[in-house]
């Protein structure tokens, strides 16, 4: 294997590793978003009118 082929092989390997890491991080992030969304919906169910109306006196 010459130097060019070795460089290409290393570059491809590193690219695959970076892609796999990014996919894993994206999956974790999406799971976190889903949990946050569930928490928001649960909080809204407990207080369905909380924060929707503000009484302001001048």
ABEGO torsion letter per residue (X at the ends): XBAAAAAAAAAAAAAAAAAAAAAAAAAAAAAAAAAAAAAAAAAAAABAABGABBBBBX
